[in-house]
Amino acid sequence: MPVNNFYTSTILVLALAAGHFLDRMDLGLFLGQFIFGLAIPAGPPLTSALIDKFESLTLGVLLPFQVATSMIRVDLLVIVSRFSYLKYYIGLTCVLFVVKLSACLVPSLYSKMPLIDSVVLAFILSSKGIIELATYSVRKDNGDNPNAVSIHAFTSISSIKFMYEDIGTLALDKVTSLILLPLHRKWSIHGLIRCENHSLRTLNCRVLGKAPCSVGIFFERFKLKKENFKKHGPKRSHLSLCMIFLGGRDDREALILAKRMANNSNANLTVINFIADHDDDDTEFVSDEKVPDFTAIEKVQQISVIDESISYKEHPVKDGPQTALHVHSIADDCDLFIVGRRYGVKSPQTSGLSEWSELPELGIIGDLLASIDLDTEVSVLVVQQQRQMKYLD
């Protein structure tokens, strides 16, 4: 007796709902359908009706498409170029696979199963199926790793005067690590300033002063997409990042963020450390940040030895004007600059520049990169580490 289409359609809807429910719980998009499928009784008439209705579409179209798109994501060039760095992980993976294969093979042989059948069964049990493959793909897309980034869309109607309070409250509710703001200044495709939103600038300054977490201000002087590829050609298909390090809590925060961004296989990071070239007797710029700065730079140096995508350079400078000259000279060498705000921080590397700062919310280096006198197409992310321990005092 044929099964009514109502039942098969209901099961399909319930399967989709189960997948959506578990995905909302961050347990995976396909785990819900898998568990729901285990609850359906095997054999006719229900299972046979489902197979007749969906087998052609699932096995003939969706499954090959899923496997193909998953394999396209594999970057073999990264494995070859970073083999010295990945060889330990590859070796560990091979050892674990052999152990798992042996654990499946020994019981079969102990049960007097034929050798060929035992080996085939062991390989089947040791291999990953479509559920694991799909789960790994979804987790990779969602950034389910130590560098995960979660984005929540939120719309609010608020007065510009009190909008910073809504932003801070939402950041507290979501336990946000970074608030990302756009710069009030916009450039045209010809490199000229197109407009300036002074209300947005006021909002940014208030958020910087009251944010319960770190804050980033981002601006781009061109589009980091097709225009970049056309300009630099196929050899620059990787995104080039540059982090300027002068020292201080904001620079260390920017450095951490830059290293996380460099974990992307399509990004190369260059850390440039501007070192003060002055006499040791000069006590004007004594700082208690030297020890954590030294530790942060030391870690970068260690990583740059084993990771070819991260490089470290040092530039001694005497004063602010010399730093500005260096920044201008490298302005076109990368796609994205990541710098710390360092508002109110005095150092010999920036001495004499604060008097000429036009946009203090960007800090001295960020202001240099946003200057109308700088002819560049680079994009910039200015980072400020959390200032307020409590949002509501």
Helices and strands as residue ranges (DSSP letters): H 5-24, H 31-38, H 46-57, I 58-62, H 63-72, H 76-81, H 83-110, H 115-126, H 130-141, H 163-173, E 178-182, E 185-187, E 193-196, H 198-210, E 214-220, H 226-232, G 234-236, E 239-245, H 249-262, E 267-276, H 290-306, E 310-317, H 320-329, E 336-340, G 348-350, G 354-356, G 360-362, H 363-369, E 379-384
